[in-house]
Amino acid sequence: MKSFYFLVVAFLFGMLQVYAIPLKPSIKSTTRFIENKQQWDREVVAMADFAGYRMYITNNDWRIAFYDTKAVETVHQLSDH
């Protein structure tokens, strides 16, 4: 039953991506959920990474963690030097 729930949520979220206005139309986006193999809290079932946020699916709900992409890019550039 958990697999079915996960597939339904993944499908619906994928449909949101299809109808969303792309931020960069020249870049093709693919949504991939990564199964939790003990790299996150044990209540997390899977995670998908998007531009500006991550979506975590748990056994009871889903959570979205937003982050500032410009700040991440700045930190990344600073760490390269």
Secondary structure, 3 states (H helix, E strand, C coil): CHHHHHHHHHHHHHHHHHHCCCCCCCCCCCCCEEECCCCCCCCEEEEEEECCEEEEEECCCEEEEECCHHHHHHHHHHHCC
